[in-house]
Amino acid sequence: MLLSYYIQRILRLRTRFIVSLLILSVSATGQVRKGADLSFVPRLEHEGAEFYINGNNENVLTIFQNQGWDVVRLRLWHTPAEPWHGLDSTVAFAKRAQDAGFEILLDFHYSDSWADPGQQTKPAAWEGISFLALVDSVYDYTNAVILRFRDEDALPKWVQIGNEINPGMLWPDGRVNGSYNTPEQWNKLCTLLDAGANACSDSLPPDEQPEIMIHVALGGNNSASVYFFDWLAMWGLDYNIIAQSYYPWWHGTLEALEFNLNDLAARFFKEVWVVETAYPFTLGWNDDTNNIVGLPEHLLPGYPDTPQGQADFLAEVCRIVQNIPNGRGGGICYWEPAWVPTAGFGSPWENLALFDFSSEALPGLTQFAADVVPELTINVEGDSLRLYWSAMTFCGSAAASYRIYYSDEAGGAEAFLGETSDTTLVVGEIADLPEQAFYTVRGVAATE
């Protein structure tokens, strides 16, 4: 797998042995965004939850930010029974996360509570209204939310129009599964999605408009995924990103996930994300709340219920997304990695969190670090050119080797210089190189 780190320098050859160096840019492309759905954190903090890394008590946002995570995903409910996941709470936490250095993915549930494949209950405020009034309500509500985020200087970079909507949303009006799988119902669903998507961009200048995600829970199910997005394509829905949930005990093997994501990206020419995933670090339990995952059959072969097994699973999902052809792998989000149990708030997710039963950060959190963008140094030694760079990592794994290229103009055709397992390369006969050269180092993972 090419990790696609691009590190560029310009070399001007004045004589055979004298050069001057000018740094043009240092960048890394093809990087998967690393997100965490931390929607429960305000409630967990209210209940007294604490979080530790290397034995030290730290703010949970600081822990994730220091380990290279860069996206916080937040769900929004219309009128929840408690303040958590309501507009005020979500805006306030979004501002905290942005201040800590994160970008925000906002997840509209269009419900007063959970919306998922088993329930897509419309908000009580919208019960009994006509379909046309519902479309207007989706638009007006979505637009008001986005403007509130704008006014609070907390605009999200990405917005999901609905959550896990493969059976539709805002039932029964936008339902499309079972007996509701009719052209009339698909037209209604797409009309609702279109209203929400338009509401996110209206009233904002082009450079502030969020990217629109359509999120389904079909991680390893290619036929159902293609069927869903074919309907959206036939209707002509305008959106940016295909988003999937992937929990192996519900959604199949990693091989099925990889095939599905690659196929969707190629068919629909869209960026693809896994916006929900998780894996157990143990099948044991800590509190008295029944855990969702706890049976051996919930595990994947080769990924045991251990802290390292959890970390390896997360790295593999990251590799799959990173490896989507044509750079269409966008990012992954781990669902509620901080949902540890407290005295007043049990957790059925405790063994899927990225903190152990003592609230200590696990390898899945700490190994899933930021891509290392290496420094590149160029020296002239006699007739030779020596390039040095620091080691590269991606998805928590070190590169196994490096391939070095050059071109005589930015973005131009590349010529291969060599491959090495070290972090240095000596190029002889530098007089044969162009007077101005742009150098690129790409890390190659051991799994290629």
C-alpha positions as CSV (number, residue, x, y, z in Angstrom):
1,M,0.0,0.0,0.0
2,L,1.3,3.4,-0.9
3,L,0.9,5.8,2.0
4,S,1.4,8.6,-0.4
5,Y,3.4,11.1,1.5
6,Y,4.6,13.9,-0.7
7,I,7.6,15.7,0.6
8,Q,9.0,18.2,-1.9
9,R,12.2,20.3,-2.2
10,I,13.6,22.3,-5.1
11,L,17.3,21.9,-6.1
12,R,19.0,24.4,-8.3
13,L,22.3,23.2,-9.7
14,R,24.8,26.1,-10.0
15,T,27.8,24.0,-10.7
16,R,28.5,20.3,-10.5
17,F,29.2,20.6,-6.8
18,I,27.4,23.8,-5.6
19,V,23.7,23.9,-4.9
20,S,21.2,26.2,-3.2
21,L,18.1,24.8,-1.6
22,L,14.6,26.4,-1.4
23,I,11.8,24.7,0.5
24,L,8.6,24.7,-1.6
25,S,6.3,22.7,0.5
26,V,5.9,19.9,3.0
27,S,2.7,18.1,2.7
28,A,1.0,14.7,3.1
29,T,-1.7,13.5,0.8
30,G,-4.0,10.6,0.8
31,Q,-4.4,10.7,4.6
32,V,-7.5,9.3,6.3
33,R,-9.2,11.6,8.7
34,K,-9.4,10.1,12.1
35,G,-12.6,10.9,14.0
36,A,-14.2,10.0,17.3
37,D,-17.9,10.3,18.0
38,L,-17.7,11.9,21.5
39,S,-21.4,12.9,21.8
40,F,-21.7,11.4,25.3
41,V,-18.7,13.3,26.7
42,P,-20.7,16.2,28.2
43,R,-23.0,13.8,30.0
44,L,-20.1,11.6,31.1
45,E,-18.3,14.6,32.5
46,H,-21.5,15.7,34.3
47,E,-21.6,12.2,35.8
48,G,-18.0,12.6,37.0
49,A,-16.1,10.4,34.4
50,E,-12.4,10.8,34.3
51,F,-9.9,9.7,31.7
52,Y,-6.3,8.7,32.0
53,I,-3.3,8.2,29.7
54,N,-0.1,6.7,31.0
55,G,-1.6,7.0,34.5
56,N,-2.2,10.8,34.2
57,N,-5.6,12.3,34.4
58,E,-6.3,14.4,31.3
59,N,-9.2,16.1,29.6
60,V,-10.6,13.6,27.1
61,L,-10.3,16.0,24.2
62,T,-6.7,16.7,25.0
63,I,-6.0,12.9,25.0
64,F,-7.5,12.4,21.6
65,Q,-5.9,15.6,20.1
66,N,-2.4,14.7,21.4
67,Q,-2.7,11.3,19.9
68,G,-3.4,12.7,16.4
69,W,-7.2,12.4,16.1
70,D,-8.5,15.3,14.2
71,V,-12.4,15.0,13.8
72,V,-15.1,15.0,16.4
73,R,-18.5,13.7,15.3
74,L,-21.5,14.9,17.2
75,R,-25.1,13.7,17.0
76,L,-28.0,16.2,17.2
77,W,-31.5,15.4,18.3
78,H,-34.5,17.7,17.6
79,T,-36.1,18.0,21.1
80,P,-34.5,15.5,23.4
81,A,-36.1,14.7,26.8
82,E,-32.8,15.7,28.4
83,P,-30.4,18.4,27.3
84,W,-27.8,16.0,26.0
85,H,-27.7,16.0,22.2
86,G,-29.9,19.0,22.0
87,L,-28.9,22.1,20.1
88,D,-27.5,24.1,23.0
89,S,-25.4,21.2,24.4
90,T,-24.1,20.2,20.9
91,V,-23.1,23.8,19.9
92,A,-21.3,24.3,23.2
93,F,-19.4,21.0,22.9
94,A,-18.6,21.7,19.2
95,K,-17.0,25.0,20.2
96,R,-14.9,23.2,22.9
97,A,-13.8,20.6,20.3
98,Q,-12.9,23.3,17.7
99,D,-10.9,25.2,20.3
100,A,-9.0,22.0,21.0
101,G,-8.1,21.7,17.3
102,F,-10.7,19.4,15.9
103,E,-13.0,19.8,12.9
104,I,-16.6,18.9,13.4
105,L,-18.9,16.4,11.7
106,L,-22.5,17.1,12.6
107,D,-24.9,14.2,12.5
108,F,-28.6,15.2,12.2
109,H,-30.8,12.4,13.5
110,Y,-34.1,14.2,12.6
111,S,-35.6,12.7,15.7
112,D,-36.1,13.4,19.4
113,S,-34.0,10.3,20.2
114,W,-32.0,7.6,18.4
115,A,-32.4,7.2,14.7
116,D,-31.0,4.0,13.2
117,P,-32.2,1.1,10.9
118,G,-34.7,0.0,13.5
119,Q,-36.2,3.3,14.3
120,Q,-36.6,6.6,12.4
121,T,-39.2,8.3,14.4
122,K,-39.9,11.9,13.4
123,P,-39.8,14.6,16.0
124,A,-43.0,15.1,18.0
125,A,-43.2,18.6,16.7
126,W,-43.6,17.3,13.2
127,E,-46.2,14.6,13.8
128,G,-49.4,14.9,11.9
129,I,-48.3,17.5,9.4
130,S,-48.5,17.1,5.6
131,F,-45.6,15.9,3.5
132,L,-45.1,19.3,2.0
133,A,-45.1,20.8,5.5
134,L,-42.5,18.2,6.6
135,V,-40.2,19.1,3.7
136,D,-40.4,22.8,4.8
137,S,-39.8,21.8,8.4
138,V,-36.7,19.8,7.5
139,Y,-35.4,22.8,5.5
140,D,-36.2,25.5,8.1
141,Y,-34.9,23.4,11.0
142,T,-31.7,22.4,9.3
143,N,-31.0,26.0,8.1
144,A,-31.7,27.4,11.6
145,V,-29.2,24.9,13.1
146,I,-26.5,25.7,10.6
147,L,-27.0,29.4,11.1
148,R,-26.8,28.9,14.9
149,F,-23.5,27.1,14.5
150,R,-22.3,29.9,12.2
151,D,-23.3,32.6,14.7
152,E,-21.4,30.7,17.4
153,D,-18.3,30.5,15.1
154,A,-18.6,26.7,15.2
155,L,-19.5,25.7,11.6
156,P,-19.1,22.0,10.9
157,K,-16.9,20.9,8.1
158,W,-19.2,17.9,7.3
159,V,-22.9,17.4,7.8
160,Q,-24.8,14.1,7.8
161,I,-28.4,14.4,6.5
162,G,-29.8,11.6,8.6
163,N,-28.3,8.8,10.6
164,E,-28.1,5.2,9.2
165,I,-30.9,5.9,6.8
166,N,-30.8,2.8,4.6
167,P,-34.5,2.1,5.5
168,G,-35.2,5.8,5.0
169,M,-35.9,8.5,7.6
170,L,-38.8,10.4,9.2
171,W,-41.1,7.4,9.1
172,P,-43.5,6.8,7.5
173,D,-43.1,9.7,5.1
174,G,-39.5,9.0,4.1
175,R,-39.5,5.2,4.7
176,V,-38.2,3.0,1.9
177,N,-37.9,-0.5,3.3
178,G,-40.3,-3.5,3.2
179,S,-43.7,-2.6,1.8
180,Y,-42.5,1.1,1.5
181,N,-39.9,0.2,-1.1
182,T,-41.8,2.0,-3.9
183,P,-40.8,4.7,-6.4
184,E,-43.2,7.1,-4.6
185,Q,-41.5,6.6,-1.3
186,W,-38.0,6.9,-2.8
187,N,-39.1,10.2,-4.3
188,K,-40.2,11.4,-0.9
189,L,-37.0,10.3,0.8
190,C,-34.9,12.1,-1.8
191,T,-37.0,15.2,-1.5
192,L,-36.4,15.3,2.2
193,L,-32.7,14.7,1.8
194,D,-32.5,17.4,-0.8
195,A,-34.3,19.9,1.5
196,G,-31.7,19.1,4.3
197,A,-28.7,19.4,2.0
198,N,-29.9,22.7,0.5
199,A,-30.5,24.1,3.9
200,C,-26.9,23.5,4.9
201,S,-25.5,25.6,2.0
202,D,-28.1,28.3,1.7
203,S,-27.2,31.5,3.7
204,L,-23.5,30.5,3.6
205,P,-20.8,31.7,1.2
206,P,-19.3,28.9,-0.9
207,D,-16.1,28.6,1.1
208,E,-18.1,28.0,4.3
209,Q,-20.6,25.4,3.1
210,P,-20.2,22.0,4.7
211,E,-19.7,18.8,2.7
212,I,-22.8,16.7,2.7
213,M,-22.7,13.0,3.8
214,I,-25.4,10.4,3.2
215,H,-25.0,7.7,5.9
216,V,-26.2,4.1,5.7
217,A,-25.5,1.0,7.9
218,L,-24.5,-1.4,5.2
219,G,-20.7,-1.7,5.7
220,G,-20.2,-5.2,4.2
221,N,-23.4,-5.4,2.2
222,N,-22.6,-4.3,-1.4
223,S,-25.8,-5.2,-3.1
224,A,-28.0,-3.3,-0.6
225,S,-25.5,-0.3,-0.7
226,V,-25.6,-0.1,-4.5
227,Y,-29.4,-0.4,-4.5
228,F,-29.7,2.5,-2.1
229,F,-27.3,4.8,-3.8
230,D,-28.6,3.9,-7.3
231,W,-31.9,5.4,-6.2
232,L,-30.2,8.6,-5.1
233,A,-28.3,8.8,-8.4
234,M,-31.5,8.2,-10.4
235,W,-33.2,11.0,-8.5
236,G,-30.2,13.3,-9.0
237,L,-29.5,14.0,-5.3
238,D,-26.5,16.3,-4.9
239,Y,-24.2,15.3,-2.1
240,N,-20.4,14.8,-1.5
241,I,-19.7,11.7,0.6
242,I,-21.0,8.2,1.0
243,A,-20.8,7.3,4.7
244,Q,-21.1,3.7,6.1
245,S,-21.4,2.1,9.5
246,Y,-19.3,-1.0,10.0
247,Y,-19.7,-3.2,13.0
248,P,-18.5,-6.7,12.1
249,W,-21.0,-8.6,14.2
250,W,-23.8,-6.9,12.2
251,H,-22.1,-5.9,8.9
252,G,-19.9,-8.8,7.8
253,T,-16.2,-9.4,7.2
254,L,-13.4,-6.9,6.6
255,E,-13.0,-8.4,3.1
256,A,-16.7,-7.6,2.4
257,L,-16.2,-4.1,3.8
258,E,-13.2,-3.5,1.5
259,F,-15.0,-4.7,-1.6
260,N,-18.1,-2.6,-0.8
261,L,-16.2,0.6,-0.2
262,N,-14.0,0.2,-3.3
263,D,-17.0,-0.5,-5.5
264,L,-19.1,2.4,-4.2
265,A,-16.3,4.8,-4.8
266,A,-15.8,3.6,-8.3
267,R,-19.5,3.4,-9.2
268,F,-20.6,6.8,-7.8
269,F,-17.4,8.8,-8.0
270,K,-17.8,9.8,-4.4
271,E,-15.5,10.1,-1.4
272,V,-16.2,7.3,1.1
273,W,-16.0,7.3,4.9
274,V,-16.7,4.8,7.7
275,V,-18.4,7.1,10.2
276,E,-19.1,4.4,12.8
277,T,-17.1,1.4,13.8
278,A,-15.9,-0.3,17.0
279,Y,-14.4,-3.5,18.3
280,P,-14.1,-5.1,21.8
281,F,-10.9,-5.2,23.8
282,T,-12.5,-7.8,26.0
283,L,-15.7,-9.9,26.1
284,G,-15.8,-9.3,29.9
285,W,-17.8,-6.7,31.7
286,N,-17.4,-4.1,34.4
287,D,-20.8,-2.6,35.4
288,D,-24.2,-4.2,35.6
289,T,-25.4,-2.8,32.3
290,N,-25.8,-5.6,29.7
291,N,-23.1,-5.2,27.0
292,I,-24.1,-5.2,23.3
293,V,-21.1,-7.3,22.3
294,G,-20.0,-10.3,24.5
295,L,-20.0,-13.5,22.6
296,P,-17.1,-15.3,20.8
297,E,-19.0,-15.2,17.5
298,H,-19.0,-11.4,17.6
299,L,-15.2,-11.6,16.9
300,L,-13.4,-11.7,13.6
301,P,-10.7,-14.4,12.9
302,G,-7.3,-13.0,13.7
303,Y,-8.6,-10.2,15.9
304,P,-8.9,-11.4,19.5
305,D,-10.8,-9.6,22.2
306,T,-7.6,-8.0,23.6
307,P,-6.4,-4.4,23.6
308,Q,-4.0,-5.2,20.8
309,G,-6.7,-7.1,18.8
310,Q,-8.9,-4.0,19.1
311,A,-6.0,-1.8,17.9
312,D,-5.2,-4.1,15.0
313,F,-8.8,-4.1,13.9
314,L,-8.9,-0.3,13.9
315,A,-5.6,-0.1,11.9
316,E,-7.1,-2.5,9.3
317,V,-10.2,-0.5,8.8
318,C,-8.0,2.5,8.4
319,R,-5.9,0.7,5.9
320,I,-9.0,-0.3,3.9
321,V,-10.3,3.3,3.8
322,Q,-6.8,4.7,2.9
323,N,-6.5,2.1,0.1
324,I,-9.7,3.1,-1.7
325,P,-8.6,3.8,-5.3
326,N,-8.2,7.3,-6.7
327,G,-7.8,8.8,-3.2
328,R,-11.5,8.5,-2.4
329,G,-11.0,7.2,1.1
330,G,-11.9,10.1,3.3
331,G,-11.9,9.1,6.9
332,I,-13.1,6.9,9.7
333,C,-14.9,7.6,13.0
334,Y,-14.9,5.4,16.1
335,W,-18.3,5.4,17.8
336,E,-18.3,6.5,21.4
337,P,-14.7,5.5,22.3
338,A,-15.1,7.4,25.7
339,W,-18.3,5.7,26.8
340,V,-17.0,4.4,30.2
341,P,-19.5,3.6,32.9
342,T,-20.2,5.9,35.8
343,A,-22.2,5.6,39.0
344,G,-25.2,7.3,37.4
345,F,-24.8,6.3,33.7
346,G,-24.1,2.7,32.8
347,S,-22.4,1.7,29.6
348,P,-23.4,-1.2,27.3
349,W,-20.4,-0.1,25.3
350,E,-17.8,-0.4,28.0
351,N,-15.8,-3.2,26.4
352,L,-15.9,-1.4,23.0
353,A,-14.5,1.8,24.4
354,L,-10.9,2.9,23.8
355,F,-10.4,3.2,27.5
356,D,-10.1,0.1,29.8
357,F,-12.2,-0.5,32.9
358,S,-9.9,1.8,34.9
359,S,-10.5,4.6,32.2
360,E,-6.9,4.2,31.0
361,A,-6.3,4.8,27.3
362,L,-5.9,1.6,25.3
363,P,-3.5,0.9,22.3
364,G,-6.4,1.5,19.9
365,L,-6.4,5.1,20.9
366,T,-2.7,5.7,21.3
367,Q,-1.4,3.7,18.3
368,F,-3.9,5.2,16.0
369,A,-1.8,8.3,15.8
370,A,-1.4,11.1,13.2
371,D,0.4,10.3,10.0
372,V,3.9,11.4,10.5
373,V,4.9,13.9,7.8
374,P,8.7,13.4,7.6
375,E,11.3,16.1,7.3
376,L,13.4,15.8,4.2
377,T,17.0,17.0,4.0
378,I,19.2,17.2,0.9
379,N,23.0,17.3,1.0
380,V,25.6,17.3,-1.8
381,E,28.5,14.9,-1.2
382,G,31.0,15.0,-4.0
383,D,29.3,13.9,-7.2
384,S,26.4,12.5,-5.3
385,L,23.1,13.7,-3.8
386,R,22.1,12.4,-0.4
387,L,18.4,12.6,0.7
388,Y,17.5,12.0,4.4
389,W,14.0,11.8,5.9
390,S,12.4,10.8,9.1
391,A,10.4,7.6,9.5
392,M,6.8,7.6,8.3
393,T,3.8,6.0,10.0
394,F,0.2,5.7,8.9
395,C,-2.8,4.2,10.7
396,G,-0.4,3.4,13.6
397,S,2.0,1.3,11.5
398,A,5.5,2.1,10.3
399,A,6.4,2.1,6.6
400,A,8.3,-1.0,5.5
401,S,10.2,0.8,2.7
402,Y,10.3,4.0,0.8
403,R,10.1,4.9,-2.9
404,I,11.7,8.1,-4.1
405,Y,10.7,10.1,-7.2
406,Y,11.5,13.4,-8.8
407,S,10.0,15.7,-11.4
408,D,11.3,18.8,-13.1
409,E,8.1,20.8,-12.4
410,A,5.5,20.8,-9.7
411,G,2.8,18.2,-10.5
412,G,4.8,17.0,-13.5
413,A,5.6,13.5,-14.7
414,E,7.7,11.7,-12.1
415,A,10.8,9.7,-12.6
416,F,11.7,6.9,-10.2
417,L,15.0,7.4,-8.3
418,G,15.1,4.3,-6.1
419,E,13.6,2.3,-3.2
420,T,15.1,1.6,0.2
421,S,14.1,0.2,3.6
422,D,16.3,2.9,5.2
423,T,15.5,6.6,5.6
424,T,18.2,7.8,3.3
425,L,19.0,7.5,-0.4
426,V,22.3,8.4,-2.2
427,V,21.8,9.4,-5.8
428,G,25.0,9.4,-8.0
429,E,25.8,11.7,-10.9
430,I,23.7,14.6,-9.8
431,A,24.7,16.5,-12.9
432,D,22.3,14.2,-14.7
433,L,19.4,15.6,-12.7
434,P,17.4,18.6,-13.9
435,E,18.4,22.0,-12.8
436,Q,15.2,22.3,-10.8
437,A,13.9,19.1,-9.3
438,F,10.9,18.3,-7.0
439,Y,11.5,15.3,-4.8
440,T,8.8,13.0,-3.5
441,V,9.2,10.2,-0.8
442,R,6.4,7.7,-0.5
443,G,6.1,5.2,2.3
444,V,5.2,1.6,1.5
445,A,3.4,-0.4,4.1
446,A,4.3,-4.0,4.9
447,T,0.7,-5.1,3.9
448,E,1.1,-4.1,0.3
